[in-house]
């Protein structure tokens, strides 16, 4: 009986690991009024229940020392069809964006605009 239970547990674990896929999620963050890049913004990728999957890495693109884009990127492993992208910065309202990832390996999130 123990052996059968262990076999079932191993099979379930292998199935859930196989169902997960890696998805790269990218986008940018701007001030909602000025439309300027928010270089200090924080972004995390979450499950539908808002528990965190990963913290996104922020990359700043500049021209003549002026920031043009504040781009975030994260690779997450999930079996879900959608994730939540959460952006925040002190002094601004939080933004939550639901993103459909069904059948995709790369997803570009529309610009996240945060309001003061």
N, C-alpha and C positions, 0 to 999 in steps of 0.2 A: 504494500500500500504506500509506504514512504517513497519507494522508488517511482511509483506512478505520479505522485504529487510533485516530486522533484522534476520529473520529465515535463509535466504540464507547466511548471513555473519557468523552466528553461525555454520551452517553446513560446510562451507568452512574452518573455523578455526579448527573445530573438525577433519575434513578429513586430513588437513595438519599435525596436531599434531599426528594423528594415523599413518600416513605414515612414520613419523620419527622413526628411531630405534637407539639404543645405540650401538656404536662400540668402542672397545678398540683397540688402535693403539700403538704398541711398536716397538722399534728398538734400534740401538746403533749408536754412532757417533765416527769416528776416523780421525786422521790426514791421508790424502791421500798418503803421502810419507812414513812417519815413521810407519804407521799402529798402532799408540798408541792412547788410548782413549783420547778424548777431553772433559775433565771434566767440563770445563766452557762454553761449547757450549750451545746455546739456540735453542729450537725447538718449532715451532708452527704448528698447523694443520689448513689448510685453505680450503675454498670452491674452486671450479674451477676458479672463478674470482679473486682469491688470497685474498679475505677478510677472516679475522681470525675467526675460530670456537673456538679454545682453545689454550692455551699455555701448552706444555707438561712438566711434572715433570721429572727432571733428577735424577737418582739414580746412585751412584758410587759404584761399587763392587771392593774391594781391596783384595790383598794378601800380607802380610808382609808390609803394608803401601804403596804398589805400586798399582796404579789403573789398574785393568784388563779390566773393561768395564765401559762405560758411557752410561747407558741405559735410554731411555726416554719412557714415557707412558702417554697416555691421553685417556679419555673416551669422545666421542663426540656424540651428537645427530644430525642425518642428514637423509635426504631422498635421498641424492645423491648416485650415483653408484661409485663415485671416490672422493678422496680428494687429496690435495697437502700437502706434508710435507716439511716444510722450515726449514733448519738448517743454523746457522751462528755463527761466532765468530770473534771478531775484529782481523784483520791481515790475515784473510782467506777469500776466495771467498764464496759467498752464494751457497747453494745447494738446488735445488727444485726437489722433487721426486713425481711423480704422482702415487697414490696407488689405485688400484681397490678394492672396499669394497662390491661389489654386493653380497647380500645374506650371508654376514659374520657378526659375532658378535665379533670376535677377528682377528686382522690382524698383522702379523709381517713384518715390513718393512726391506728390505735388508739393510745392513750396509751403512750408509751415510758417505762417505769419502770426507772430505773437504780439498781443496788444498790451500796452502799459496800463 
